[in-house]
């Protein structure tokens, strides 16, 4: 008798939720320490914990040129990957030569 498998259904919100963004940042380098301090002073979170999402939001507001360049590069790489994947789904058809008579 085949085993019964259950399929987990997720909501659209869950699809678009990135758990990495909710992670608190551990300031283990000079740059991370600077960003955590800067964002912590700017947003003053209640629990004094700065998350990756908070840093992304502040960067988007205070340094949109960087955020735009980063997002554009990410988009282009993802778009190229999608094109490559689509191309691999339909391998090139072989050319057929038709014999001609003189």
Buried (B, 14 or more C-beta within 10 A) or exposed (E): EEEEEEEEEEEEEEEEEEEEEEEBBEBEEEEBEEBBEBBBEBBEEEEEEBBBBBBBBBBBEEEEEEBEEBEEEEEEEEEEEEEEEEEEEEEEEEEEEEEEEE
